[in-house]
């Protein structure tokens, strides 16, 4: 296990190095100039002297390989740099905004697990009955509906029609926990619908596959009750692919929360990323992408380790 962790740590560092390099190069190849954004955009028509001055202040007048070496040197010291537009440290701004994004992702993933797995088990147990296609249709709707459509429908129903919930905005839980819950309900539900549907479908398929296995028929022939067969034998084996898809949900939720944060005016890390891309704020975009990639890799690593807990036959040497 220790050797496996060391190998994964080394491969993670190599992967993060490749991601950092790719993001740096792609950003600098994109059209657009951060200096124009800082000086008021193309419509402001700044002169070449002003643009050159901004380039020098930001260090953009140096060769690309020099900028790259400085970026990697800062990363080695865990320094994500300073924003071009605001002048604030990227790490400090991420420390303020990243928890807000997790305030959406964590409860959304929890809802997806708490509802998706039981519904998947129910659909598997109720196969060849009316409830199976009903539950499957609900999952299909949740999976195929884009987040901006489901989010707008929730706003229309619960904010504009019923006036139960605010249409958007963020309230800090330390200041007003009740207000925070009200402001988070719709974005959390919007973000959880797709993962809940995929969790349900994966659970149903995996449980059905295990129910047809030889060890299940043997357990039934010995007189083991159906509930015990399901929860003691089938479910533990069936959860392996479900755990895999749950781990992948983290990456999908970071992607889905971009639209959710924009739709509900939620000041998380993805809203910060969108504004930074538009403003060609290189340090911010590079820092956010690298941190999200590191989180995603860590979640996948923990998912791999959980397999040994669910199935003792799996060993990491």
Secondary structure, DSSP 8 states (H G I E B T S, - for coil): -HHHHHHHHHHHHHHHHHHHHHHHHHHHHSS--HHHHHTT-GGG---HHHHHHHHHHHTTTS-HHHHHHHHHHHHHTT---B-TTT--BHHHHHHHHHHHHHHHHHHHHHHHHHHHHHHHHHHHHTTTSHHHHHHHHHHHHHHHS-HHHHHHHHIIIIIIIS--S-SS----TTT-HHHHHHHHHHHHHHHHHHHHHHHHHHHHHHHHHHHTSHHHHHHHHTT--HHHIIIIIIHHHHHHHHHHHHHHHHHHHHHHHHHHHHHTT--SHHHHHHHHHHTT-HHHHHHHHHHHHHHHHHHHHHHHHHHHHH-TT----
